[in-house]
Amino acid sequence: MAKIKVAIIGASGYTGVELMRILAGHPEVELTAVTSRQYVGQPVAELFPSLRDVVELKFMDNQVAEIASLADLVFTALPHKAAIEVVAELHRAGKKVVDLSADYRFSEQKLYEKWYQPHTAPELLAEAVYGLPELFRDQIPSARVVGNPGCYPTSVILPLAPILSLGLVDPEATIVIDAKSGTSGAGRSLNLGSLYCEVNENFKPYKVANHRHQPEMMEQLGRASGVVPKLLFVPHLLPINRGILSSIYLPLSRDVTAAEIEGALAGAYADETFVRLLPSGSLPTLNAVRGSNYCDIGYVLAPEQRSLILFSAIDNLVKGAAGAAIQNMNLMLGLPEEMGLLTVALVP
């Protein structure tokens, strides 16, 4: 039986190479085309030696019509704004698309435009589905465009949505999110802030209370839980390659027991392959998820302060990007959701 043909537009970044790495081991799809305007004609293995004898393609230019003729489903791993028209053209060509930029993540056009720029395909923005399968699985199989979630939002929405749904959080209080990410989250392009000497043996906050992932979190938490929370998002840059650890501080509306917290999380995720709820007393670590598609969730209840602290760990390039995209692809193609994604973490 012929394999399903897929392509990647914008494959020379960290998300692109991660997509290629995982797709190379997928039993039901064939990677038929990868693009990069910077590296046109160059073999993939020259840029990424880890893929030698694994991906034997050369980078093509971003000619959307040609790519559409070579694939049934396309991943667009382009910067925001650059993806809008590319996705629209692929949609007109009848292709299914998983977009890894921010361009199709928002349900509200005005919210997207407040934080990014004018959206030139608003009718398609309204059609696109937010691709967090654990919360919006029913909508993904029939979608033609899926907006893959941001890495920080994945690490926050998954642990927080079930707690908000039960009304356990003081609605007037601000939820503080203290999140730390590896430097691969900044992308592969030259950036002074992510140079080795800037990052090594250093640790710093950035874009405090002004990060574009905060409105994405608020909108999608509102959709998932019925509660639009007040958030204060404080991201930090860790001197490591990959991983996100988020600590989420919740003022509770009443006294809550550990059994209620565990019940809320288990009720949402007990049957989810890629969400692992840690036993009482255990907290997530980055080493336990590095290279995998898992999100590990733990918590600490502080009854004297009437507070709950949620913790989550993901690999920002896998569950926070490429792994989630392939999870969405599987659903869109009618394949088992976990297919090609059951790699365990790389330890040490």
N, C-alpha and C positions, 0 to 999 in steps of 0.2 A: 504494500500500500504506500502510495506517494506521501512524502512528508509535507507538512504545511510550510509554505515559504514566508519568511519574515525578513525584514530589513531594519537597519538602524540609520537614521539621519542624524549626523553629529556624533560620530562614534569614536572620536579621538580624545575625549575627556575621560575622567575617572569613571563616570557613570557608564560611558560607552564601553570601556574595556571590561567593566564588571558585567554588563549585559552580554558581551561576547563570551566571557568566561563561563557564565551559567548556561547560556544557550548552546554552547558547544557540547554540553553533556545532556541536553534535552532529547529524549527519544522520539518525539513526534514532530519536531520542527527542523527546518533547514534554514540556516542563515545564508541568504542569497546576495545581499548587497550591504555595504557599509560606506558611509560618506564622511568626507572631511575636506573642506575647501583648502585648508592649509597643507594637507598631505596627499593631494590628488596623485594617483599613480603609484604611490608607495605601498609596498606590501605591509599588511597589518603586523606581521612578525618583526619587521624592522623597527617599528615604533614600540611594539610591545613584545619583547622576546619571550615572555611567559606564554604567548600563544603560538609559538613556533610549532609547526606540524599539527596544530589544532585548528586554527583559522587560516585558511590558505587563500584569502581574498586580498584584493588591493582596494585602497580607498578610492572612491569615486567622488565626483563633484556632486553638489546638492541639486541635481536636476530632478525635480519632483516627478515629472511625467515618466521619466525613465525608471526611477525607483518604483513607482506605482505599477509599472508593467512587470516588475520582477518579484513582487511580494503580495501576499494576501493581507498581511497585517504589518504595520510599520510602527516602530518606536521612534519618537522624535526627542532627541536629547540635546536640544538647542537652548540657548539663553532665552529668557523671557523676551517678549516682543518679536524676536526672530521666528518663533514657532507659530505665531497666530496665522499667517497666511499659508505657511507650509501645511499646517494641519487642515486648514480650510480647503486647500487644493487637493489633498489626499482624500478628504471627505467627498468632494465632488467627483473624484475618480472611483468612488465606491469602495474605498479601502477602510479597514478598521485601524484605529490609531490609539496608541497609548502615548500620551504626551507627558514628558517628565519636566517640562518647564512649569511656571506658575500660571500660564496663559489660560488654562481651562480648568483651574481648580475652584474658582469662585462661582457661586450661584448668582450673586448679585453683581451686575455690571458696574454699578456706581462704586461698590466697595473695591473691586479690582482696579478701577480707574483712579481711585483716590490714592492707592499705594503704588501703582505701576504707571500706566499710560493709557490713552484712549484705546478701546478694544474695537478692532475693525471687523470682527465677525460675531456680533452680539447674538445673532440667531443661533449660531453654533455653540456659543457659550451657554445658552439656555438649555441646549440639548445634552451637553456633556455631563458625564456622571463622575462624581468624586470617587476615586478608586481606592477606598479603604475597605477591603472585602469583609473584614470582621464586623463592620457596622452597616455597610451598604451592599452586601453581596447580592441581594435580589435584583438590583438594578443593573449590575455589571454585565451579565451574559447577553443581554439584548442591546447593549450600548455600542455605538459606532465610534464614539470618542470618549476616552477615559482620561481624566486629569489625575495623574499620579500624585499622591500627597507629598508635601514637603517632608524632609527628614525630621526636623524638630516637631512639627505638628503630629507626626505618627507617634513619636515618643511621649507626647502629652495627651493626645485625644484618646488613645487606647486605655490608659489607666484611669483617666478622669471621667470619661463619659458615663460609665455605670454608676459612679458615686453621685454625679449630678442628677442622673435620672431618678434617683430615690429621694431627692430633696434633702440630702444630708448636709449640704453646704449652706452656710449663712448667705442669703441672697444679696445682702448689702455689703458683704465683706469682699476684699480683694484677694484673689488667689495668686500667690507668688510662685513663679516657675523659675527655678535656678537650674539652667541646663549647660552642659559642657560637651563640646564637640571636638573631634579630631580635625586636623587641618585639611583633609581631603574634601571636607564640606565646602571649602572656599573655591574648589575647582582646580583645574590643571593649568590655567593660563597664568602668566607672570603677574604676581601681586606682591608688592613690597611687604605687606603684613604677613604673608605666609612664607617668606624666605626662611631658610634654615636658621640663620643667625638671629632672626626676629622671633622665631617660635621656640627653638631649642632652649631648654632650661628656663622657660618663661610661661606665664599663665596670666591671661588678661580677659576682662569683660569687653564686649563691643556691642554697639547698636542697642544700648540699654533702653527698654521701653519704646523702641523705635524700629523694631525688626519687622520685616514684611510678613514673617510667619505668624505674628501675633493675630492679625485680623483673620487669617485663614483658620487658626485654632478656634477663635471665637465663633465664626460663622458655622463651622462644621460641628462644634460642640453643641451649638444651638439646635442644629438639625438632628443630631443624634440623641440628645437628651431632653430637648424641649426647654432648656435653660441656657440663655446667653450669659456666660459668666463675666465678671470683671477680672481681668488678668493683668498681671505685671510680669512681663517676660524679660528675663535677664540671661542672655547667652554669654558663654565664655569659650575661649579657644584653648584647647589642650595641646601640649607638645607631643602628640601622638598622631599616627596616620589616620586611623578610623575609629568610629564608635561615638555614640551619644549616651550620656547618662543624665537623666532629668530627675530632679527632686522637686516635688510639687507640694506646697504648703497650703492646707485647706483649713480655714476656721469653720468649725461645725455649728450647725443650727441647734443642736441638742446633744445630750449625752448619747454616745453610740458605743456599741460593743464590738469586739473583734469579730464575733460571729456574724454581725450584720455586714461588716466590711468584706469578710471572706465570702459571705453569701452573695453579695452584690457582684463581686468580681467573678466568682464561679458561675453565677447565673448567666453572665455575659460570655464567658470564655472557656468554660470547662471542656467544651467539645472542639475548641479551636486548635488546629495543628500548630500554628505559629505563634500563639500566645502561651507562655508558660507562667503559671501562677506559683510563686515560690512559697514553700511552707513557712509557717509562723517562725519568726526569728531569723530568717534568711533574707538577705538583700541582694539585688542584682549587681553584677560586675561586668565590665566590658569584655574581659577575657572569655567569659562564658558565651558570648554571642558573636565574637569577631569572625567574620567570614560566613555567617549563617543568616537565615531569614527569620530568626526568632526574635520575639520581644519578650524579655523577662520582666515581670512585675512583682514588686514587694511593697510592704508598707510598715509604718510604725504608727501606732495609736498613742496619743499623748492625752489621756483623759483629764488630767489636772488642768491642762491648758485648753481643753475641749478642742483639740486639733488633731488632724490626720496628716501624715506625711506619706505621699505616694512616691515610689521610685520605679523608674523604668530604664532598661538598657537595650539598645539596638545597635546594629552595625549601620551607620548612616548610608553606606553604599549599597547595602543589600535590602534589609527590611525598610530602610529609609529611602530607597531609590530603585535599583535594578531588580532586586528580588521581588519587591511589591509589584513592579511593572510586569514581571513574568507571572506572578500570581494572577494579576488582572488578565494578562494574555490567555492564560489557561482557561479562565472563566469565559472569556469572550469567544474562545474557540471550542468550547464544550469539552475540554480535557479535564482530568482530575486536577483540582486546584493546587495540590502539593507537588505535581509532576516536575521533576528537575530541580527541586528546591530543598531536598531533605539533607543537604550537607550539614554536618555538625560543625561546631566552632573549631577554629584552629588554636590548639593549646599545646605548648606555650606559645 
